[in-house]
Amino acid sequence: MPWSKAKRATYMRRWDRNQPMDQREKDLKRRFGLSLGEYDDLIQKQQGGCAICGGKDQTGRRLSVDHDHSTDQVRGLLCGNCNRALGAFQDNPVLIERAARYLRSFRKR
C-alpha cells in the first residue's frame, strides 16, 4: 500500500535530520560538484527560498539542486513543486512559456 503524503513527508523530514553531514556533503559533491558551503551560499543568495516561487519545500526537506541535465551546470535551488514542474515540462522554456500564455488567457481582466 502506498504511503500517504503526510506519512512520506514525516519520513523524509526524519531521514533528512538523521543523515550525517559528511554523507550529505559526499552526495552533493558526487551528484552536483557542490560543497555544503556552496549549497548554503546558494540558500543565502536566494534568501532561504526557492529560486522560482520563493517558498520553502512543502515536505520540509531541503531545497533541491536544480541543474541543466545536458551540461550538469547548477542553476539554483528549487522547492519540490517547482523542481517537478520543470521536470514535467522537460526543462523546455518554449513549453513553459506556452503554459504561461495559456493560463493568462483565462485570467479575468
N, C-alpha and C positions, 0 to 999 in steps of 0.2 A: 504494500500500500504506500503510495507517495506521501511524503511529508507535507503537512500544511505549511503555508507561507510563514506563519508565526513560529512554528517549530523549527523550520530551517533557519530563520533569522536568529533565533536564540542559539541554535547550534553553531552558526557561523560566528556570532559575537564571542562565544566561549572559545571556539577554535582560534580565532584571531588573538584573543588575550593570552592564550596558552602557548602560542608559538614563540620559541626563543628568538631573541633579537638576531643572533648570528644566523639562524635559518632564514629569517626574513631578508636579511642583507644578502645572503647567498642566492636566494630566489630572485631578488631584484637585479642583482649583478648578472646572473646567468640569463635571465629572460630579457632584460632591457638594458643592461650595461649601466645601471644606476646604483649608487651607494645609498644607504639610508639618509645620509646628509643631503644628497641631491634630491631625494624624494621629499624630505622635509622642506628644502628650499622651494620646491615647486608648490607645496601646500601653502607656504608663507606667501609666495608670489601671487597665488590665486586666492589669498585671504581666507584659506581654510575650506573653500567650497569648490564645486565642480566648475571646470573651465567653460562649460556651456550654460548651465542653468544657475550656477552659484550656490546650489544646495548641497547638502550632505547626502551620503548614500543612505537610502531608506532602510537598509537592512542593518545599519550600524557598523558595517565593515568599513575598512579604509577605502579611500578613493582608488579607482582602477587606473593603471597606467595606460594611457591611450598612445598607440604608436601606429605608424604607417607600415602596413604589412608587407609592402614591396621593398621599402628601404630600411625598415626597422628603426627609423628615427622616432624618438619620443616626441609627442606633440603636447601632452599635458596630462592632467588627472581628471577623471570623469566619475560621476556617480554611476551606479549600476544602470539606472534607466537611460541616461544619455549614452552610455557605452553600448548598451544593447540596441538603442535606436540607430546609432551609426552603423553597427553591425548589420542590422536589418536592411539598411539602405546600401550595404556593401561599400561603405565609405565613398559613395558616388555623389559628388556635390550636385550634379545635374538632377538626380532623383530627389535629393533633399530640397533643392530649390523648387522643383515641381510640386512636391508635397506642401511646401510653404505657400505657394501660389494657390493651390487647391484649398487649403484651409482658409486663407484670406478671402477667397471668393464667397465663402459662406458667412463671413462676419457681417453683422448688422452695421450699417453705415450711420 
